[in-house]
Amino acid sequence: MALSGTSTVTVNGKAFVVMIRADESTAGFNVECGEVGVVSQGKTVKGSLTAIAEAIEQQLRNQQGGT
């Protein structure tokens, strides 16, 4: 049975709820932020949350026309 749950990451002062799921095939974690429409993955929970925060930040920059 795969573990899953929600967490919150803060990017630029705004909190985003993310869903984190254990991925048995990679022995890591998949993370999704439906509000922004990004997904990421990592080998640890902390690494996964850091990766999704970076993906959210990049997506927000893209939406604002930044690089």
All heavy atoms as TSV, in Angstrom:
chain	resi	resn	atom	element	x	y	z
A	1	MET	N	N	0.834	-1.168	0.000
A	1	MET	CA	C	0.000	0.000	0.000
A	1	MET	C	C	0.888	1.244	0.000
A	1	MET	O	O	1.745	1.418	0.849
A	1	MET	CB	C	-0.887	-0.008	1.234
A	1	MET	CG	C	-1.745	1.200	1.350
A	1	MET	SD	S	-2.371	1.175	3.005
A	1	MET	CE	C	-3.945	1.687	2.962
A	2	ALA	N	N	0.681	2.116	-0.984
A	2	ALA	CA	C	1.486	3.326	-1.111
A	2	ALA	C	C	1.015	4.386	-0.127
A	2	ALA	O	O	-0.171	4.557	0.108
A	2	ALA	CB	C	1.402	3.851	-2.534
A	3	LEU	N	N	1.968	5.091	0.434
A	3	LEU	CA	C	1.656	6.181	1.347
A	3	LEU	C	C	1.349	7.446	0.558
A	3	LEU	O	O	1.959	7.703	-0.475
A	3	LEU	CB	C	2.846	6.439	2.264
A	3	LEU	CG	C	3.264	5.307	3.173
A	3	LEU	CD1	C	4.536	5.671	3.919
A	3	LEU	CD2	C	2.165	4.972	4.160
A	4	SER	N	N	0.408	8.237	1.058
A	4	SER	CA	C	0.115	9.514	0.424
A	4	SER	C	C	-0.413	10.482	1.474
A	4	SER	O	O	-0.854	10.082	2.547
A	4	SER	CB	C	-0.897	9.347	-0.705
A	4	SER	OG	O	-2.152	8.958	-0.194
A	5	GLY	N	N	-0.355	11.755	1.148
A	5	GLY	CA	C	-0.847	12.767	2.062
A	5	GLY	C	C	-0.702	14.140	1.446
A	5	GLY	O	O	-0.275	14.280	0.300
A	6	THR	N	N	-1.053	15.149	2.207
A	6	THR	CA	C	-0.922	16.508	1.725
A	6	THR	C	C	0.077	17.261	2.590
A	6	THR	O	O	0.328	16.901	3.740
A	6	THR	CB	C	-2.275	17.261	1.744
A	6	THR	OG1	O	-2.777	17.266	3.071
A	6	THR	CG2	C	-3.270	16.629	0.807
A	7	SER	N	N	0.635	18.289	2.011
A	7	SER	CA	C	1.544	19.168	2.719
A	7	SER	C	C	1.360	20.561	2.132
A	7	SER	O	O	0.627	20.744	1.166
A	7	SER	CB	C	2.989	18.696	2.541
A	7	SER	OG	O	3.859	19.460	3.356
A	8	THR	N	N	2.014	21.514	2.728
A	8	THR	CA	C	1.955	22.886	2.242
A	8	THR	C	C	3.372	23.369	1.995
A	8	THR	O	O	4.265	23.147	2.823
A	8	THR	CB	C	1.278	23.805	3.280
A	8	THR	OG1	O	-0.009	23.280	3.578
A	8	THR	CG2	C	1.123	25.216	2.759
A	9	VAL	N	N	3.583	24.010	0.848
A	9	VAL	CA	C	4.855	24.674	0.580
A	9	VAL	C	C	4.566	26.152	0.376
A	9	VAL	O	O	3.504	26.523	-0.113
A	9	VAL	CB	C	5.586	24.084	-0.652
A	9	VAL	CG1	C	5.988	22.652	-0.410
A	9	VAL	CG2	C	4.754	24.189	-1.909
A	10	THR	N	N	5.496	26.979	0.788
A	10	THR	CA	C	5.323	28.425	0.644
A	10	THR	C	C	6.303	28.936	-0.404
A	10	THR	O	O	7.505	28.664	-0.339
A	10	THR	CB	C	5.574	29.138	1.979
A	10	THR	OG1	O	4.670	28.591	2.949
A	10	THR	CG2	C	5.334	30.636	1.863
A	11	VAL	N	N	5.760	29.653	-1.377
A	11	VAL	CA	C	6.560	30.231	-2.447
A	11	VAL	C	C	6.187	31.702	-2.553
A	11	VAL	O	O	5.016	32.037	-2.712
A	11	VAL	CB	C	6.301	29.519	-3.798
A	11	VAL	CG1	C	7.071	30.182	-4.930
A	11	VAL	CG2	C	6.645	28.046	-3.698
A	12	ASN	N	N	7.179	32.554	-2.436
A	12	ASN	CA	C	6.963	34.009	-2.517
A	12	ASN	C	C	5.869	34.473	-1.561
A	12	ASN	O	O	5.028	35.296	-1.895
A	12	ASN	CB	C	6.628	34.435	-3.944
A	12	ASN	CG	C	7.753	34.126	-4.908
A	12	ASN	OD1	O	8.917	34.095	-4.534
A	12	ASN	ND2	N	7.415	33.885	-6.159
A	13	GLY	N	N	5.848	33.898	-0.358
A	13	GLY	CA	C	4.900	34.303	0.663
A	13	GLY	C	C	3.501	33.723	0.541
A	13	GLY	O	O	2.640	34.003	1.360
A	14	LYS	N	N	3.260	32.894	-0.471
A	14	LYS	CA	C	1.943	32.284	-0.659
A	14	LYS	C	C	2.036	30.785	-0.407
A	14	LYS	O	O	2.959	30.126	-0.882
A	14	LYS	CB	C	1.416	32.542	-2.069
A	14	LYS	CG	C	0.047	31.946	-2.275
A	14	LYS	CD	C	-0.577	32.315	-3.597
A	14	LYS	CE	C	-1.956	31.678	-3.620
A	14	LYS	NZ	N	-2.558	31.620	-4.887
A	15	ALA	N	N	1.067	30.254	0.329
A	15	ALA	CA	C	1.043	28.819	0.633
A	15	ALA	C	C	0.309	28.055	-0.472
A	15	ALA	O	O	-0.738	28.495	-0.948
A	15	ALA	CB	C	0.360	28.574	1.971
A	16	PHE	N	N	0.872	26.930	-0.855
A	16	PHE	CA	C	0.276	26.045	-1.850
A	16	PHE	C	C	0.136	24.653	-1.242
A	16	PHE	O	O	1.099	24.127	-0.672
A	16	PHE	CB	C	1.155	25.948	-3.102
A	16	PHE	CG	C	1.275	27.235	-3.857
A	16	PHE	CD1	C	2.262	28.157	-3.535
A	16	PHE	CD2	C	0.395	27.527	-4.883
A	16	PHE	CE1	C	2.376	29.356	-4.228
A	16	PHE	CE2	C	0.498	28.716	-5.589
A	16	PHE	CZ	C	1.487	29.634	-5.258
A	17	VAL	N	N	-1.042	24.067	-1.377
A	17	VAL	CA	C	-1.265	22.706	-0.893
A	17	VAL	C	C	-0.799	21.743	-1.984
A	17	VAL	O	O	-1.121	21.917	-3.165
A	17	VAL	CB	C	-2.757	22.463	-0.574
A	17	VAL	CG1	C	-2.994	21.010	-0.179
A	17	VAL	CG2	C	-3.210	23.396	0.537
A	18	VAL	N	N	-0.015	20.755	-1.586
A	18	VAL	CA	C	0.491	19.756	-2.528
A	18	VAL	C	C	0.135	18.360	-2.039
A	18	VAL	O	O	0.010	18.120	-0.841
A	18	VAL	CB	C	2.020	19.884	-2.730
A	18	VAL	CG1	C	2.373	21.227	-3.337
A	18	VAL	CG2	C	2.786	19.677	-1.439
A	19	MET	N	N	-0.040	17.461	-2.975
A	19	MET	CA	C	-0.292	16.045	-2.677
A	19	MET	C	C	1.020	15.304	-2.905
A	19	MET	O	O	1.656	15.465	-3.949
A	19	MET	CB	C	-1.368	15.486	-3.605
A	19	MET	CG	C	-1.573	13.992	-3.481
A	19	MET	SD	S	-2.156	13.451	-1.876
A	19	MET	CE	C	-3.861	13.876	-1.983
A	20	ILE	N	N	1.423	14.548	-1.913
A	20	ILE	CA	C	2.655	13.768	-2.023
A	20	ILE	C	C	2.314	12.288	-1.919
A	20	ILE	O	O	1.505	11.889	-1.080
A	20	ILE	CB	C	3.689	14.203	-0.961
A	20	ILE	CG1	C	5.021	13.502	-1.190
A	20	ILE	CG2	C	3.174	14.013	0.438
A	20	ILE	CD1	C	6.180	14.110	-0.431
A	21	ARG	N	N	2.896	11.495	-2.819
A	21	ARG	CA	C	2.629	10.051	-2.853
A	21	ARG	C	C	3.945	9.281	-2.965
A	21	ARG	O	O	4.812	9.658	-3.753
A	21	ARG	CB	C	1.780	9.699	-4.081
A	21	ARG	CG	C	0.383	10.242	-4.051
A	21	ARG	CD	C	-0.382	9.794	-5.311
A	21	ARG	NE	N	-1.675	10.427	-5.367
A	21	ARG	CZ	C	-1.934	11.590	-5.950
A	21	ARG	NH1	N	-0.979	12.262	-6.537
A	21	ARG	NH2	N	-3.157	12.097	-5.959
A	22	ALA	N	N	4.047	8.227	-2.208
A	22	ALA	CA	C	5.206	7.342	-2.338
A	22	ALA	C	C	5.114	6.623	-3.677
A	22	ALA	O	O	4.044	6.205	-4.095
A	22	ALA	CB	C	5.233	6.327	-1.201
A	23	ASP	N	N	6.235	6.531	-4.366
A	23	ASP	CA	C	6.307	5.842	-5.650
A	23	ASP	C	C	7.183	4.606	-5.471
A	23	ASP	O	O	8.409	4.705	-5.428
A	23	ASP	CB	C	6.886	6.769	-6.716
A	23	ASP	CG	C	6.934	6.137	-8.095
A	23	ASP	OD1	O	6.729	4.909	-8.219
A	23	ASP	OD2	O	7.187	6.878	-9.053
A	24	GLU	N	N	6.544	3.466	-5.323
A	24	GLU	CA	C	7.275	2.236	-5.060
A	24	GLU	C	C	8.189	1.834	-6.216
A	24	GLU	O	O	9.223	1.223	-6.001
A	24	GLU	CB	C	6.292	1.108	-4.747
A	24	GLU	CG	C	5.533	1.356	-3.450
A	24	GLU	CD	C	4.415	0.363	-3.210
A	24	GLU	OE1	O	4.195	-0.534	-4.049
A	24	GLU	OE2	O	3.745	0.490	-2.176
A	25	SER	N	N	7.844	2.214	-7.436
A	25	SER	CA	C	8.656	1.814	-8.590
A	25	SER	C	C	10.003	2.536	-8.627
A	25	SER	O	O	10.971	2.012	-9.166
A	25	SER	CB	C	7.901	2.054	-9.901
A	25	SER	OG	O	7.705	3.437	-10.126
A	26	THR	N	N	10.074	3.747	-8.042
A	26	THR	CA	C	11.335	4.494	-8.036
A	26	THR	C	C	11.912	4.631	-6.633
A	26	THR	O	O	12.985	5.217	-6.464
A	26	THR	CB	C	11.140	5.919	-8.600
A	26	THR	OG1	O	10.266	6.650	-7.734
A	26	THR	CG2	C	10.600	5.895	-10.005
A	27	ALA	N	N	11.207	4.130	-5.638
A	27	ALA	CA	C	11.597	4.261	-4.231
A	27	ALA	C	C	11.753	5.729	-3.851
A	27	ALA	O	O	12.594	6.091	-3.049
A	27	ALA	CB	C	12.868	3.478	-3.943
A	28	GLY	N	N	10.899	6.569	-4.438
A	28	GLY	CA	C	10.921	7.999	-4.150
A	28	GLY	C	C	9.508	8.509	-3.915
A	28	GLY	O	O	8.624	7.744	-3.503
A	29	PHE	N	N	9.306	9.776	-4.201
A	29	PHE	CA	C	8.021	10.411	-3.965
A	29	PHE	C	C	7.629	11.290	-5.141
A	29	PHE	O	O	8.465	11.998	-5.692
A	29	PHE	CB	C	8.073	11.266	-2.689
A	29	PHE	CG	C	8.357	10.454	-1.466
A	29	PHE	CD1	C	9.658	10.220	-1.054
A	29	PHE	CD2	C	7.329	9.895	-0.739
A	29	PHE	CE1	C	9.932	9.457	0.058
A	29	PHE	CE2	C	7.577	9.122	0.373
A	29	PHE	CZ	C	8.888	8.905	0.778
A	30	ASN	N	N	6.364	11.237	-5.502
A	30	ASN	CA	C	5.795	12.114	-6.514
A	30	ASN	C	C	4.981	13.180	-5.797
A	30	ASN	O	O	4.262	12.880	-4.854
A	30	ASN	CB	C	4.888	11.339	-7.470
A	30	ASN	CG	C	5.657	10.327	-8.287
A	30	ASN	OD1	O	6.791	10.561	-8.670
A	30	ASN	ND2	N	5.054	9.194	-8.540
A	31	VAL	N	N	5.083	14.422	-6.260
A	31	VAL	CA	C	4.388	15.537	-5.638
A	31	VAL	C	C	3.653	16.314	-6.722
A	31	VAL	O	O	4.189	16.529	-7.812
A	31	VAL	CB	C	5.369	16.481	-4.910
A	31	VAL	CG1	C	4.619	17.492	-4.078
A	31	VAL	CG2	C	6.322	15.707	-4.039
A	32	GLU	N	N	2.425	16.728	-6.418
A	32	GLU	CA	C	1.613	17.452	-7.389
A	32	GLU	C	C	0.964	18.662	-6.727
A	32	GLU	O	O	0.472	18.581	-5.607
A	32	GLU	CB	C	0.521	16.531	-7.925
A	32	GLU	CG	C	-0.422	17.187	-8.876
A	32	GLU	CD	C	-1.488	16.232	-9.385
A	32	GLU	OE1	O	-1.457	15.030	-9.034
A	32	GLU	OE2	O	-2.356	16.694	-10.127
A	33	CYS	N	N	0.976	19.772	-7.454
A	33	CYS	CA	C	0.265	20.972	-7.009
A	33	CYS	C	C	-0.789	21.283	-8.064
A	33	CYS	O	O	-0.490	21.838	-9.119
A	33	CYS	CB	C	1.217	22.158	-6.842
A	33	CYS	SG	S	0.347	23.662	-6.351
A	34	GLY	N	N	-2.019	20.891	-7.794
A	34	GLY	CA	C	-3.101	21.089	-8.748
A	34	GLY	C	C	-3.423	22.546	-8.992
A	34	GLY	O	O	-3.806	22.933	-10.094
A	35	GLU	N	N	-3.234	23.379	-7.989
A	35	GLU	CA	C	-3.548	24.805	-8.119
A	35	GLU	C	C	-2.719	25.474	-9.220
A	35	GLU	O	O	-3.210	26.314	-9.954
A	35	GLU	CB	C	-3.289	25.510	-6.786
A	35	GLU	CG	C	-3.601	26.986	-6.797
A	35	GLU	CD	C	-3.362	27.642	-5.450
A	35	GLU	OE1	O	-3.163	26.937	-4.437
A	35	GLU	OE2	O	-3.378	28.876	-5.417
A	36	VAL	N	N	-1.463	25.076	-9.332
A	36	VAL	CA	C	-0.576	25.666	-10.325
A	36	VAL	C	C	-0.408	24.742	-11.531
A	36	VAL	O	O	-0.040	25.174	-12.603
A	36	VAL	CB	C	0.797	26.000	-9.684
A	36	VAL	CG1	C	1.747	26.618	-10.682
A	36	VAL	CG2	C	0.612	26.932	-8.506
A	37	GLY	N	N	-0.696	23.467	-11.338
A	37	GLY	CA	C	-0.599	22.505	-12.433
A	37	GLY	C	C	0.809	22.009	-12.677
A	37	GLY	O	O	1.232	21.866	-13.822
A	38	VAL	N	N	1.565	21.758	-11.617
A	38	VAL	CA	C	2.906	21.233	-11.765
A	38	VAL	C	C	3.061	19.937	-10.974
A	38	VAL	O	O	2.373	19.719	-9.981
A	38	VAL	CB	C	3.997	22.250	-11.329
A	38	VAL	CG1	C	4.008	23.450	-12.231
A	38	VAL	CG2	C	3.842	22.656	-9.890
A	39	VAL	N	N	3.965	19.099	-11.446
A	39	VAL	CA	C	4.306	17.862	-10.752
A	39	VAL	C	C	5.821	17.792	-10.637
A	39	VAL	O	O	6.550	18.390	-11.424
A	39	VAL	CB	C	3.764	16.603	-11.477
A	39	VAL	CG1	C	2.261	16.597	-11.494
A	39	VAL	CG2	C	4.315	16.509	-12.879
A	40	SER	N	N	6.295	17.053	-9.661
A	40	SER	CA	C	7.718	16.881	-9.460
A	40	SER	C	C	7.943	15.569	-8.730
A	40	SER	O	O	6.985	14.890	-8.359
A	40	SER	CB	C	8.284	18.054	-8.666
A	40	SER	OG	O	9.694	18.020	-8.696
A	41	GLN	N	N	9.196	15.239	-8.512
A	41	GLN	CA	C	9.510	14.022	-7.765
A	41	GLN	C	C	10.846	14.180	-7.077
A	41	GLN	O	O	11.627	15.072	-7.402
A	41	GLN	CB	C	9.516	12.802	-8.669
A	41	GLN	CG	C	10.540	12.863	-9.781
A	41	GLN	CD	C	10.421	11.695	-10.724
A	41	GLN	OE1	O	9.368	11.077	-10.828
A	41	GLN	NE2	N	11.478	11.379	-11.413
A	42	GLY	N	N	11.081	13.334	-6.118
A	42	GLY	CA	C	12.342	13.338	-5.393
A	42	GLY	C	C	12.542	12.026	-4.675
A	42	GLY	O	O	11.634	11.200	-4.585
A	43	LYS	N	N	13.736	11.827	-4.160
A	43	LYS	CA	C	14.064	10.583	-3.459
A	43	LYS	C	C	13.641	10.601	-1.992
A	43	LYS	O	O	13.453	9.559	-1.388
A	43	LYS	CB	C	15.566	10.296	-3.555
A	43	LYS	CG	C	16.001	9.889	-4.939
A	43	LYS	CD	C	15.417	8.536	-5.288
A	43	LYS	CE	C	15.862	8.067	-6.648
A	43	LYS	NZ	N	15.214	6.831	-7.047
A	44	THR	N	N	13.514	11.800	-1.414
A	44	THR	CA	C	13.083	11.931	-0.023
A	44	THR	C	C	11.882	12.879	0.021
A	44	THR	O	O	11.632	13.621	-0.928
A	44	THR	CB	C	14.200	12.514	0.857
A	44	THR	OG1	O	14.475	13.853	0.434
A	44	THR	CG2	C	15.469	11.673	0.801
A	45	VAL	N	N	11.169	12.873	1.127
A	45	VAL	CA	C	10.035	13.789	1.275
A	45	VAL	C	C	10.539	15.231	1.201
A	45	VAL	O	O	10.004	16.057	0.470
A	45	VAL	CB	C	9.276	13.531	2.597
A	45	VAL	CG1	C	8.249	14.623	2.847
A	45	VAL	CG2	C	8.605	12.164	2.564
A	46	LYS	N	N	11.588	15.536	1.946
A	46	LYS	CA	C	12.132	16.894	1.947
A	46	LYS	C	C	12.590	17.306	0.548
A	46	LYS	O	O	12.302	18.411	0.094
A	46	LYS	CB	C	13.292	17.002	2.937
A	46	LYS	CG	C	13.868	18.389	3.037
A	46	LYS	CD	C	14.978	18.464	4.077
A	46	LYS	CE	C	15.546	19.869	4.132
A	46	LYS	NZ	N	16.595	19.996	5.140
A	47	GLY	N	N	13.294	16.422	-0.124
A	47	GLY	CA	C	13.754	16.720	-1.481
A	47	GLY	C	C	12.593	16.914	-2.443
A	47	GLY	O	O	12.635	17.788	-3.319
A	48	SER	N	N	11.547	16.135	-2.273
A	48	SER	CA	C	10.363	16.249	-3.124
A	48	SER	C	C	9.654	17.576	-2.909
A	48	SER	O	O	9.219	18.228	-3.856
A	48	SER	CB	C	9.390	15.104	-2.851
A	48	SER	OG	O	10.007	13.867	-3.090
A	49	LEU	N	N	9.539	17.996	-1.653
A	49	LEU	CA	C	8.886	19.267	-1.347
A	49	LEU	C	C	9.716	20.447	-1.846
A	49	LEU	O	O	9.178	21.433	-2.341
A	49	LEU	CB	C	8.599	19.378	0.147
A	49	LEU	CG	C	7.565	18.380	0.675
A	49	LEU	CD1	C	7.455	18.477	2.186
A	49	LEU	CD2	C	6.215	18.568	0.015
A	50	THR	N	N	11.030	20.329	-1.765
A	50	THR	CA	C	11.901	21.381	-2.304
A	50	THR	C	C	11.749	21.458	-3.813
A	50	THR	O	O	11.630	22.548	-4.384
A	50	THR	CB	C	13.374	21.108	-1.929
A	50	THR	OG1	O	13.489	21.108	-0.507
A	50	THR	CG2	C	14.303	22.150	-2.526
A	51	ALA	N	N	11.706	20.313	-4.470
A	51	ALA	CA	C	11.570	20.275	-5.928
A	51	ALA	C	C	10.235	20.860	-6.379
A	51	ALA	O	O	10.180	21.605	-7.368
A	51	ALA	CB	C	11.734	18.841	-6.438
A	52	ILE	N	N	9.160	20.559	-5.671
A	52	ILE	CA	C	7.851	21.092	-6.083
A	52	ILE	C	C	7.797	22.593	-5.833
A	52	ILE	O	O	7.224	23.344	-6.631
A	52	ILE	CB	C	6.664	20.353	-5.422
A	52	ILE	CG1	C	5.345	20.646	-6.152
A	52	ILE	CG2	C	6.508	20.704	-3.965
A	52	ILE	CD1	C	5.186	20.034	-7.486
A	53	ALA	N	N	8.417	23.078	-4.765
A	53	ALA	CA	C	8.457	24.520	-4.516
A	53	ALA	C	C	9.191	25.231	-5.649
A	53	ALA	O	O	8.744	26.282	-6.133
A	53	ALA	CB	C	9.123	24.816	-3.168
A	54	GLU	N	N	10.286	24.644	-6.112
A	54	GLU	CA	C	11.032	25.224	-7.232
A	54	GLU	C	C	10.208	25.183	-8.518
A	54	GLU	O	O	10.218	26.135	-9.304
A	54	GLU	CB	C	12.355	24.495	-7.418
A	54	GLU	CG	C	13.323	24.752	-6.277
A	54	GLU	CD	C	14.546	23.855	-6.295
A	54	GLU	OE1	O	14.628	22.929	-7.138
A	54	GLU	OE2	O	15.420	24.061	-5.435
A	55	ALA	N	N	9.471	24.098	-8.738
A	55	ALA	CA	C	8.621	23.982	-9.925
A	55	ALA	C	C	7.478	24.999	-9.883
A	55	ALA	O	O	7.134	25.599	-10.906
A	55	ALA	CB	C	8.066	22.564	-10.050
A	56	ILE	N	N	6.897	25.209	-8.712
A	56	ILE	CA	C	5.824	26.204	-8.564
A	56	ILE	C	C	6.381	27.597	-8.853
A	56	ILE	O	O	5.781	28.376	-9.599
A	56	ILE	CB	C	5.210	26.151	-7.148
A	56	ILE	CG1	C	4.418	24.861	-6.964
A	56	ILE	CG2	C	4.319	27.370	-6.897
A	56	ILE	CD1	C	4.019	24.575	-5.527
A	57	GLU	N	N	7.545	27.896	-8.281
A	57	GLU	CA	C	8.159	29.207	-8.502
A	57	GLU	C	C	8.426	29.448	-9.989
A	57	GLU	O	O	8.139	30.524	-10.517
A	57	GLU	CB	C	9.456	29.304	-7.700
A	57	GLU	CG	C	10.091	30.665	-7.741
A	57	GLU	CD	C	11.291	30.776	-6.815
A	57	GLU	OE1	O	11.941	29.750	-6.523
A	57	GLU	OE2	O	11.575	31.896	-6.391
A	58	GLN	N	N	8.936	28.449	-10.670
A	58	GLN	CA	C	9.201	28.572	-12.109
A	58	GLN	C	C	7.905	28.764	-12.887
A	58	GLN	O	O	7.828	29.606	-13.788
A	58	GLN	CB	C	9.946	27.340	-12.628
A	58	GLN	CG	C	10.276	27.411	-14.106
A	58	GLN	CD	C	11.210	28.557	-14.445
A	58	GLN	OE1	O	12.216	28.766	-13.769
A	58	GLN	NE2	N	10.885	29.316	-15.469
A	59	GLN	N	N	6.877	28.018	-12.544
A	59	GLN	CA	C	5.594	28.134	-13.240
A	59	GLN	C	C	4.995	29.526	-13.034
A	59	GLN	O	O	4.457	30.112	-13.972
A	59	GLN	CB	C	4.623	27.062	-12.760
A	59	GLN	CG	C	3.265	27.089	-13.424
A	59	GLN	CD	C	3.316	26.712	-14.897
A	59	GLN	OE1	O	4.318	26.254	-15.420
A	59	GLN	NE2	N	2.223	26.921	-15.587
A	60	LEU	N	N	5.094	30.051	-11.834
A	60	LEU	CA	C	4.588	31.398	-11.565
A	60	LEU	C	C	5.351	32.441	-12.383
A	60	LEU	O	O	4.737	33.376	-12.922
A	60	LEU	CB	C	4.661	31.712	-10.072
A	60	LEU	CG	C	3.764	30.877	-9.160
A	60	LEU	CD1	C	4.033	31.214	-7.699
A	60	LEU	CD2	C	2.291	31.068	-9.507
A	61	ARG	N	N	6.667	32.287	-12.488
A	61	ARG	CA	C	7.451	33.200	-13.325
A	61	ARG	C	C	7.020	33.106	-14.778
A	61	ARG	O	O	6.884	34.125	-15.454
A	61	ARG	CB	C	8.943	32.880	-13.211
A	61	ARG	CG	C	9.602	33.516	-12.017
A	61	ARG	CD	C	11.128	33.523	-12.152
A	61	ARG	NE	N	11.683	32.198	-12.344
A	61	ARG	CZ	C	12.198	31.449	-11.382
A	61	ARG	NH1	N	12.209	31.871	-10.152
A	61	ARG	NH2	N	12.700	30.270	-11.654
A	62	ASN	N	N	6.792	31.888	-15.253
A	62	ASN	CA	C	6.359	31.688	-16.646
A	62	ASN	C	C	5.008	32.344	-16.895
A	62	ASN	O	O	4.792	32.944	-17.934
A	62	ASN	CB	C	6.283	30.205	-16.983
A	62	ASN	CG	C	7.648	29.557	-17.037
A	62	ASN	OD1	O	8.672	30.221	-17.078
A	62	ASN	ND2	N	7.669	28.241	-16.981
A	63	GLN	N	N	4.094	32.227	-15.933
A	63	GLN	CA	C	2.769	32.815	-16.082
A	63	GLN	C	C	2.821	34.336	-16.097
A	63	GLN	O	O	1.999	34.994	-16.700
A	63	GLN	CB	C	1.834	32.340	-14.953
A	63	GLN	CG	C	1.458	30.894	-15.071
A	63	GLN	CD	C	0.674	30.388	-13.868
A	63	GLN	OE1	O	0.500	31.086	-12.869
A	63	GLN	NE2	N	0.216	29.151	-13.945
A	64	GLN	N	N	3.832	34.900	-15.432
A	64	GLN	CA	C	3.983	36.352	-15.385
A	64	GLN	C	C	4.838	36.876	-16.533
A	64	GLN	O	O	5.125	38.058	-16.595
A	64	GLN	CB	C	4.584	36.767	-14.043
A	64	GLN	CG	C	3.685	36.470	-12.865
A	64	GLN	CD	C	4.380	36.705	-11.530
A	64	GLN	OE1	O	5.571	36.966	-11.460
A	64	GLN	NE2	N	3.617	36.592	-10.456
A	65	GLY	N	N	5.280	35.961	-17.399
A	65	GLY	CA	C	6.083	36.366	-18.542
A	65	GLY	C	C	7.554	36.531	-18.248
A	65	GLY	O	O	8.298	37.076	-19.038
A	66	GLY	N	N	8.000	36.043	-17.089
A	66	GLY	CA	C	9.418	36.134	-16.728
A	66	GLY	C	C	10.194	34.950	-17.236
A	66	GLY	O	O	9.670	34.080	-17.934
A	67	THR	N	N	11.471	34.922	-16.900
A	67	THR	CA	C	12.301	33.785	-17.312
A	67	THR	C	C	12.750	32.993	-16.125
A	67	THR	O	O	12.709	33.422	-15.024
A	67	THR	CB	C	13.539	34.268	-18.088
A	67	THR	OG1	O	14.261	35.193	-17.275
A	67	THR	CG2	C	13.137	34.876	-19.389
